[in-house]
């Protein structure tokens, strides 16, 4: 059985999508649906996205703008990513 990634690893994978794939900067926003194709292509499951997202939000790496359908990269997320 393959070990599944922990929440922090998933959060860092989310940051990698913001930074390496899309090249975003602090304050820029990415819609949730931007992850629908990339996340499983990287070998992750939906529940791992949710765990990683919560870790990233709790760590201050991402913010949830009004509407709840996108995520904003913070300066901390940019630096730690």
Phi and psi in degrees as a GROMACS rama.xvg file:
@    title "Ramachandran Plot"
@    xaxis  label "Phi"
@    yaxis  label "Psi"
@TYPE xy
-82.1533  135.208  UNK-2
-70.1138  136.919  UNK-3
-90.5908  150.98  UNK-4
-67.494  151.833  UNK-5
-84.808  169.217  UNK-6
-57.0493  -42.3839  UNK-7
-64.0363  -39.9352  UNK-8
-62.1338  -40.5443  UNK-9
-67.0138  -38.8641  UNK-10
-62.8223  -41.1271  UNK-11
-68.0747  -32.0488  UNK-12
-67.4059  -36.8861  UNK-13
-63.823  -44.1361  UNK-14
-61.1146  -38.082  UNK-15
-61.7322  -34.4772  UNK-16
-66.6539  -43.4684  UNK-17
-60.2436  -47.892  UNK-18
-87.2862  -56.0573  UNK-19
-80.2148  -41.2737  UNK-20
-78.531  -49.1938  UNK-21
-98.4631  -14.9994  UNK-22
65.7637  35.0999  UNK-23
-79.8189  158.544  UNK-24
-115.092  166.838  UNK-25
-54.0468  137.739  UNK-26
91.4618  -14.5254  UNK-27
-82.033  153.696  UNK-28
-116.368  142.449  UNK-29
-125.356  125.521  UNK-30
-65.9714  148.244  UNK-31
-55.8449  -38.4734  UNK-32
-67.0805  -12.2056  UNK-33
-64.8707  -20.9812  UNK-34
-90.9285  -14.8922  UNK-35
-58.7229  -36.9979  UNK-36
-90.727  -44.1334  UNK-37
-66.8493  -39.5538  UNK-38
-59.3577  -54.7668  UNK-39
-67.7187  -28.9537  UNK-40
-62.9513  -26.1059  UNK-41
-89.9974  5.49149  UNK-42
88.3762  15.3754  UNK-43
-102.494  159.214  UNK-44
-102.428  157.594  UNK-45
-55.581  -41.8248  UNK-46
-65.4556  -27.7846  UNK-47
-71.4885  -33.0316  UNK-48
-62.0923  -45.5762  UNK-49
-62.2902  -42.0373  UNK-50
-65.492  -43.3083  UNK-51
-66.0738  -40.132  UNK-52
-61.8173  -45.7739  UNK-53
-62.2205  -40.6644  UNK-54
-62.4432  -44.0002  UNK-55
-64.5055  -40.2294  UNK-56
-66.7322  -45.7653  UNK-57
-63.8636  -30.7384  UNK-58
-83.3744  -7.49831  UNK-59
79.8719  16.0448  UNK-60
-81.2277  -30.3855  UNK-61
-130.903  156.033  UNK-62
-124.848  153.502  UNK-63
-103.493  103.827  UNK-64
-66.8567  164.294  UNK-65
-53.5915  141.221  UNK-66
104.295  -29.9055  UNK-67
68.3942  17.4517  UNK-68
-112.882  12.4025  UNK-69
-151.79  170.748  UNK-70
-133.495  139.659  UNK-71
-107.016  129.949  UNK-72
-76.4074  128.785  UNK-73
-93.3236  168.675  UNK-74
-60.6236  -39.9343  UNK-75
-63.2142  -42.577  UNK-76
-63.7187  -38.0074  UNK-77
-65.3749  -44.4862  UNK-78
-70.2914  -43.7652  UNK-79
-78.524  -19.3984  UNK-80
